[in-house]
Amino acid sequence: MTVKELSEGIRDGKWTSVDLVRKYLKFIAENDEKYNSKAEINANALFEARAMDEELKQSGMRSPLHGIPVLLQDNIDVKGMHTTAGSYAISDLIAEEDAFITKKLKDAGAVILGKTNLSEFAYFMSRQDMPFRIKPVLTERQVQTIILYPK
């Protein structure tokens, strides 16, 4: 589904933001072991989705992103969550404030579902350079992601 379709579904009452957050959390739980794409789940995602659903009832949609769950790369700050850029060297770094793009997404009503893994400091820039299926496990959080696109 597209963001537009998800947004229209929220607007038309076909589903709620809570429904979407639960759906995508379930998908991540069932599939992440295969792809290693999740760095961290936002512990407040369901709470934030409930708040967006309540706001929708009270005052309508902020924007087409109202209540839409999004994942951000782990090199984008989300207050209270780790921002490691896939590096063991800064694996304990907790963001003290939101990045500009995070603020804009939240202002639009998006729900930050969590953070995605990336190569250390987003170093690998092409398919030719990416060490597919190599898992240099440093911690549970720092594992190589598996590309989802065929060569």
Secondary structure as the mmCIF struct_conf table of DSSP 4:
data_model
#
loop_
_struct_conf.conf_type_id
_struct_conf.id
_struct_conf.beg_label_comp_id
_struct_conf.beg_label_asym_id
_struct_conf.beg_label_seq_id
_struct_conf.end_label_comp_id
_struct_conf.end_label_asym_id
_struct_conf.end_label_seq_id
HELX_RH_AL_P HELX_RH_AL_P1 VAL A 3 ARG A 11
TURN_TY1_P TURN_TY1_P1 ASP A 12 GLY A 13
BEND BEND1 LYS A 14 TRP A 15
HELX_RH_AL_P HELX_RH_AL_P2 SER A 17 TYR A 35
STRN STRN1 LYS A 38 ILE A 41
TURN_TY1_P TURN_TY1_P2 ALA A 43 ASN A 44
HELX_RH_AL_P HELX_RH_AL_P3 ALA A 45 SER A 59
BEND BEND2 ARG A 62 SER A 63
TURN_TY1_P TURN_TY1_P3 PRO A 64 GLY A 67
STRN STRN2 PRO A 69 GLN A 73
TURN_TY1_P TURN_TY1_P4 ASP A 74 ASN A 75
BEND BEND3 ILE A 76 ILE A 76
TURN_TY1_P TURN_TY1_P5 LYS A 79 GLY A 80
BEND BEND4 MET A 81 MET A 81
STRN STRN3 HIS A 82 HIS A 82
TURN_TY1_P TURN_TY1_P6 ALA A 85 GLY A 86
HELX_RH_3T_P HELX_RH_3T_P1 TYR A 88 ILE A 90
TURN_TY1_P TURN_TY1_P7 SER A 91 ASP A 92
STRN STRN4 ILE A 94 ILE A 94
BEND BEND5 GLU A 96 GLU A 97
HELX_RH_AL_P HELX_RH_AL_P4 PHE A 100 ASP A 107
TURN_TY1_P TURN_TY1_P8 ALA A 108 GLY A 109
STRN STRN5 VAL A 111 THR A 116
BEND BEND6 SER A 119 SER A 119
HELX_RH_3T_P HELX_RH_3T_P2 GLU A 120 ALA A 122
BEND BEND7 SER A 126 SER A 126
TURN_TY1_P TURN_TY1_P9 ARG A 127 ASP A 129
TURN_TY1_P TURN_TY1_P10 PHE A 132 ARG A 133
BEND BEND8 LEU A 138 ARG A 141
HELX_LH_PP_P HELX_LH_PP_P1 GLN A 144 ILE A 147
BEND BEND9 TYR A 149 TYR A 149
#
